[in-house]
Amino acid sequence: MERTYPYLQLKIVAIMKPFNLFKGTLLLLVVFLGAKERLHAQKAYAEGELMKEIKSHKTGLAAWWTGHNGWLIKYNDILIGTDLALETKERSISSPISAEELAKELDISFISHEHGDHFERETSEILSKNGNCVFVMPANCKETAMQELNIPENRIKVASPRIPFDIGDIHIEPVRAIHGNPKFAVFYDANLEDCGYVITIGGKRFLQMGDTVLLEDHLFLKNVDVLFFSPTEHNTHIDPSVILINELEPAYILPQHRDTFKVTDQNRYWTSGYAHEVEFRLSKTLQDRYHILDIGEKINIHGNTNSVDKNK
């Protein structure tokens, strides 16, 4: 016969009640904060507002996050961009700046690989038609750029991993990138021509990793000042991101590939980034260098690594 202990059961229930209440409160708090963060990230930008801010930045070095892997970096009067995906309707949060606004100001557009969320055809076509920027891209993107988008060959600079070059005063070191996929696997169709970039501008070294799993190429890099990394399942996720950050110890640590596209069960492996989970595992020193920007937000890059100035 099964024995029961009513008194003991009542006592356990009484003990667990406060804990369950705490769990419920904590869950509500997490949901509230998450919702608040998502709403905060959806700040609307009037047409021309961000462009006006970029133009008004006359001296020094600053970066703006346009969503996903899209960054605009300005040093004095030089403006460059990485993996700009500004026009797609698949975004859940619209871009704070349009390709048409940007076209006449942009000097260089960096493209890491051929996938449409990085080499967005609409954005590149508008930049080509309405401006004079140089396109830096892997060899596997060149045919598409010329034949589909009619980008002139003299405006394309093909980048190959581990072969550095200069454009004006900007030094560019293409870094190998090996594309990942769900379940932390390397993508079946990974292309060895894909690139990340170490871009030296204004005396600072920016690492835009593109889409890639963690490689020794990344761990061998020296003196990276600003790190753009992607803590998604198909890139460096959580543990490899922590390893990378601890190895490089950048002055500015900026998670990307997140909070931009509509998330579904099928695309979660590339639309959801674990930025907070990575930050939680870092030392206090590195946490102080870690910045989770909102779309459209600006961060000033200073010579003093302990000096941070963010504003919208």
C-alpha positions as CSV (number, residue, x, y, z in Angstrom):
1,M,0.0,0.0,0.0
2,E,1.3,3.4,-0.9
3,R,1.9,5.7,2.0
4,T,1.1,9.3,2.1
5,Y,2.3,12.0,4.5
6,P,-0.2,14.9,4.4
7,Y,1.6,17.0,7.0
8,L,4.9,16.7,5.1
9,Q,3.2,17.5,1.8
10,L,1.6,20.6,3.2
11,K,4.9,21.7,4.6
12,I,6.6,21.3,1.2
13,V,3.8,23.2,-0.5
14,A,4.2,26.0,2.1
15,I,8.0,26.1,1.5
16,M,7.7,26.1,-2.3
17,K,5.0,28.9,-2.5
18,P,7.5,31.8,-2.1
19,F,9.9,30.2,-4.5
20,N,7.2,29.7,-7.1
21,L,6.1,33.3,-6.6
22,F,9.7,34.4,-7.0
23,K,10.0,32.4,-10.2
24,G,6.8,33.9,-11.6
25,T,7.9,37.4,-10.7
26,L,11.3,36.8,-12.3
27,L,9.8,35.4,-15.4
28,L,7.5,38.4,-15.7
29,L,10.4,40.8,-15.2
30,V,12.5,39.1,-17.9
31,V,9.5,39.2,-20.3
32,F,8.9,42.9,-19.5
33,L,12.5,43.8,-19.9
34,G,12.8,41.9,-23.1
35,A,9.7,43.6,-24.5
36,K,10.9,47.0,-23.3
37,E,14.3,46.3,-25.0
38,R,12.5,45.3,-28.3
39,L,10.3,48.4,-28.2
40,H,13.3,50.6,-27.4
41,A,15.1,49.2,-30.4
42,Q,12.3,50.2,-32.7
43,K,12.9,53.9,-32.4
44,A,11.7,55.4,-35.6
45,Y,13.9,57.7,-37.6
46,A,12.5,60.4,-39.8
47,E,13.8,60.5,-43.3
48,G,17.2,62.3,-43.3
49,E,17.6,62.3,-39.5
50,L,20.4,59.8,-39.3
51,M,22.1,61.1,-42.4
52,K,22.1,64.6,-40.9
53,E,23.8,63.2,-37.8
54,I,26.4,61.4,-39.9
55,K,27.1,64.6,-41.9
56,S,27.5,66.6,-38.7
57,H,30.2,64.3,-37.5
58,K,33.2,66.2,-38.9
59,T,36.2,65.0,-36.9
60,G,37.2,61.9,-35.1
61,L,36.0,58.3,-35.4
62,A,32.5,57.0,-34.9
63,A,30.3,54.0,-35.8
64,W,26.5,53.6,-36.3
65,W,24.7,50.2,-36.3
66,T,22.1,50.0,-39.1
67,G,21.0,46.5,-38.0
68,H,22.2,43.0,-38.7
69,N,25.9,43.2,-39.8
70,G,25.5,46.7,-41.2
71,W,27.8,49.3,-39.8
72,L,28.7,52.8,-41.0
73,I,32.1,54.0,-39.9
74,K,33.2,57.6,-40.3
75,Y,36.6,59.1,-39.8
76,N,36.7,62.8,-40.5
77,D,35.1,63.0,-44.0
78,I,35.6,59.3,-44.9
79,L,32.5,57.1,-44.7
80,I,32.6,53.3,-45.1
81,G,30.0,50.6,-44.6
82,T,29.9,46.9,-44.0
83,D,27.3,44.3,-45.1
84,L,24.6,47.0,-45.6
85,A,21.1,45.5,-45.9
86,L,18.9,48.6,-45.8
87,E,16.1,48.0,-48.2
88,T,14.8,44.4,-47.7
89,K,11.2,44.0,-46.6
90,E,12.1,41.0,-44.5
91,R,13.5,43.2,-41.7
92,S,11.3,43.4,-38.6
93,I,12.7,46.8,-37.8
94,S,13.2,49.2,-40.7
95,S,16.6,50.6,-41.5
96,P,17.3,54.0,-39.9
97,I,18.8,55.2,-43.2
98,S,18.0,54.4,-46.8
99,A,20.5,53.4,-49.5
100,E,19.4,56.4,-51.6
101,E,20.3,58.8,-48.7
102,L,23.6,57.1,-48.2
103,A,24.7,56.7,-51.8
104,K,26.3,60.1,-52.3
105,E,28.2,60.1,-49.0
106,L,29.5,56.5,-48.9
107,D,33.1,55.9,-50.0
108,I,33.5,52.1,-49.6
109,S,31.0,49.3,-49.2
110,F,32.4,46.1,-47.8
111,I,30.6,42.8,-48.6
112,S,31.6,39.7,-46.7
113,H,29.8,37.0,-48.8
114,E,27.0,36.4,-51.3
115,H,24.0,35.7,-49.0
116,G,21.3,38.3,-49.4
117,D,21.3,39.5,-45.8
118,H,24.9,40.6,-46.3
119,F,25.2,41.3,-50.0
120,E,21.7,42.8,-50.3
121,R,21.1,43.3,-54.0
122,E,18.6,46.2,-53.6
123,T,21.0,48.2,-51.4
124,S,24.1,47.6,-53.6
125,E,22.2,48.5,-56.8
126,I,21.0,51.8,-55.4
127,L,24.5,52.6,-54.0
128,S,25.9,51.9,-57.4
129,K,23.4,53.9,-59.4
130,N,23.3,56.9,-57.2
131,G,26.8,57.2,-55.8
132,N,30.5,56.5,-56.5
133,C,31.5,54.1,-53.7
134,V,34.0,51.3,-54.3
135,F,32.7,47.8,-53.5
136,V,35.0,45.5,-51.7
137,M,33.8,41.9,-52.1
138,P,35.0,38.2,-52.4
139,A,35.5,36.8,-55.9
140,N,32.3,34.8,-55.6
141,C,30.2,38.0,-55.5
142,K,31.8,39.8,-58.5
143,E,29.8,38.1,-61.3
144,T,26.5,38.9,-59.5
145,A,27.6,42.5,-58.9
146,M,28.5,43.1,-62.6
147,Q,25.8,41.1,-64.4
148,E,22.8,41.5,-62.2
149,L,23.4,44.9,-60.6
150,N,25.5,46.5,-63.4
151,I,28.2,47.6,-61.0
152,P,31.2,48.7,-63.2
153,E,34.2,46.5,-62.9
154,N,36.4,49.5,-62.1
155,R,34.4,50.1,-58.9
156,I,34.9,46.5,-57.6
157,K,37.9,45.5,-55.6
158,V,38.1,41.7,-55.2
159,A,39.3,40.7,-51.7
160,S,41.0,37.4,-51.1
161,P,41.5,36.0,-47.6
162,R,45.0,36.7,-46.1
163,I,46.0,39.1,-48.9
164,P,46.0,42.7,-47.6
165,F,45.7,45.9,-49.7
166,D,45.0,49.6,-49.4
167,I,42.3,51.9,-50.6
168,G,43.6,55.4,-50.1
169,D,44.5,55.8,-46.4
170,I,42.5,52.7,-45.4
171,H,44.4,49.5,-44.9
172,I,42.4,46.3,-45.4
173,E,43.3,42.8,-44.3
174,P,40.8,40.2,-45.6
175,V,40.3,37.4,-43.0
176,R,39.2,33.9,-43.9
177,A,35.5,33.2,-43.1
178,I,34.0,29.7,-43.0
179,H,30.2,29.9,-42.9
180,G,28.3,27.9,-40.3
181,N,24.8,26.5,-40.2
182,P,22.3,25.1,-37.7
183,K,23.4,22.8,-34.9
184,F,26.9,24.4,-34.9
185,A,27.9,22.6,-38.1
186,V,30.0,24.1,-40.9
187,F,27.7,25.0,-43.9
188,Y,27.7,22.3,-46.5
189,D,28.3,24.9,-49.3
190,A,30.8,27.0,-47.3
191,N,32.9,29.0,-49.7
192,L,36.6,29.5,-49.1
193,E,36.5,32.8,-50.9
194,D,34.3,34.4,-48.2
195,C,35.9,37.1,-46.2
196,G,35.8,39.0,-42.9
197,Y,37.9,42.2,-42.8
198,V,40.3,43.9,-40.5
199,I,39.9,47.6,-41.5
200,T,42.4,50.1,-40.3
201,I,40.9,53.6,-40.4
202,G,41.8,56.6,-38.2
203,G,44.5,54.7,-36.5
204,K,42.1,52.0,-35.2
205,R,41.6,48.4,-36.3
206,F,38.1,47.2,-36.8
207,L,37.3,43.5,-37.2
208,Q,34.1,42.7,-39.2
209,M,34.0,38.9,-39.1
210,G,31.2,38.4,-41.6
211,D,29.5,35.0,-41.2
212,T,32.0,32.4,-39.8
213,V,32.6,29.9,-37.1
214,L,35.6,30.6,-34.9
215,L,38.9,30.0,-36.7
216,E,42.6,30.2,-35.7
217,D,42.8,33.1,-38.2
218,H,40.7,35.1,-35.7
219,L,42.7,34.1,-32.7
220,F,46.0,35.0,-34.4
221,L,44.9,38.6,-34.9
222,K,46.7,41.3,-33.0
223,N,45.7,44.8,-31.8
224,V,42.0,44.6,-32.7
225,D,40.4,47.8,-31.3
226,V,36.8,47.3,-32.3
227,L,35.2,43.9,-32.7
228,F,32.0,43.3,-34.6
229,F,31.0,39.7,-33.9
230,S,27.9,37.5,-34.4
231,P,26.8,35.4,-31.4
232,T,24.3,33.3,-33.3
233,E,24.1,29.5,-33.6
234,H,25.6,29.5,-37.1
235,N,28.5,31.8,-36.2
236,T,30.4,32.0,-32.9
237,H,27.4,31.6,-30.6
238,I,28.3,31.9,-26.9
239,D,31.4,29.9,-25.9
240,P,33.4,30.5,-29.0
241,S,32.5,34.2,-28.8
242,V,33.8,34.3,-25.2
243,I,37.0,32.6,-26.3
244,L,37.5,35.1,-29.1
245,I,36.9,38.1,-26.9
246,N,39.1,36.9,-24.1
247,E,41.9,36.3,-26.7
248,L,41.6,39.6,-28.5
249,E,40.6,41.8,-25.6
250,P,39.3,44.6,-27.9
251,A,38.6,48.1,-26.6
252,Y,35.1,48.0,-28.1
253,I,33.0,44.8,-28.3
254,L,29.9,45.1,-30.4
255,P,27.5,42.2,-31.0
256,Q,25.7,42.1,-34.4
257,H,23.6,39.7,-36.5
258,R,20.6,40.1,-34.1
259,D,17.3,41.9,-33.5
260,T,16.8,42.9,-37.2
261,F,15.0,40.2,-39.1
262,K,11.7,38.5,-38.4
263,V,12.4,35.4,-36.3
264,T,10.8,32.0,-37.1
265,D,11.5,28.5,-36.0
266,Q,13.2,27.9,-39.3
267,N,15.5,30.9,-39.3
268,R,16.2,31.3,-35.6
269,Y,19.7,29.9,-36.0
270,W,20.7,33.1,-37.8
271,T,18.2,35.7,-36.7
272,S,18.7,35.3,-33.0
273,G,21.9,36.5,-31.3
274,Y,22.9,35.7,-27.8
275,A,24.5,39.0,-26.9
276,H,23.5,39.1,-23.3
277,E,24.6,35.5,-22.6
278,V,28.0,36.3,-24.0
279,E,28.3,39.5,-21.9
280,F,27.4,37.6,-18.7
281,R,30.4,35.3,-19.1
282,L,33.0,38.0,-19.5
283,S,35.1,39.6,-16.8
284,K,34.1,43.0,-15.4
285,T,36.9,44.7,-17.4
286,L,35.6,43.3,-20.7
287,Q,31.9,43.9,-19.7
288,D,32.8,47.6,-19.4
289,R,34.0,47.4,-23.1
290,Y,30.8,45.6,-24.2
291,H,28.1,47.6,-25.9
292,I,24.7,46.3,-27.1
293,L,23.6,49.0,-29.4
294,D,20.1,49.8,-30.7
295,I,19.5,50.1,-34.4
296,G,20.6,53.6,-35.5
297,E,22.7,54.2,-32.4
298,K,26.1,55.8,-32.6
299,I,29.3,55.0,-30.6
300,N,32.3,57.3,-30.7
301,I,35.6,55.5,-30.8
302,H,38.2,57.2,-28.7
303,G,42.0,56.8,-28.3
304,N,41.5,56.1,-24.6
305,T,40.2,52.5,-24.4
306,N,38.4,53.3,-21.2
307,S,36.5,56.3,-22.6
308,V,33.1,55.5,-24.1
309,D,30.5,57.9,-25.6
310,K,27.3,56.5,-26.9
311,N,24.4,58.6,-28.1
312,K,21.4,58.4,-30.4
